[in-house]
Amino acid sequence: MKQAFIGALLYDPDCGFCEKSASFTQKYLNLAAEVKPAYPDELVAYRVDRARFESAIPYE
């Protein structure tokens, strides 16, 4: 049974490591969040600072 959506894990789709990490997280960690790619112009909608996005995988 899938858990209710409680957040989002955003990753840079242009980063191979980020994409693999997000895929692993979604497949094996049963994270109660939506795992999705995010682009710099979408970060404002998620209230994520661009500098943070460039150095981490934000989980909000």
C-alpha positions, 0 to 999 in steps of 0.5 A, spaced: 500 500 500 502 506 498 503 512 503 499 518 502 503 524 499 506 528 504 512 532 500 517 532 494 524 530 493 526 534 487 532 532 483 536 535 477 534 531 471 541 533 468 545 530 473 546 522 472 548 521 479 542 525 482 537 521 477 540 515 479 539 517 487 532 519 486 531 512 482 534 508 488 530 512 493 523 511 490 524 504 488 528 502 495 526 506 500 519 507 500 519 514 501 512 518 502 513 523 497 513 524 490 520 524 486 520 528 480 525 532 476 525 540 477 528 545 473 531 552 475 525 556 473 520 551 477 524 552 483 520 558 486 514 554 485 517 549 490 520 555 495 527 552 494 533 556 493 537 555 487 544 555 491 541 549 495 538 545 489 545 546 486 548 542 492 543 538 494 537 534 493 531 538 496 526 534 500 520 538 502 
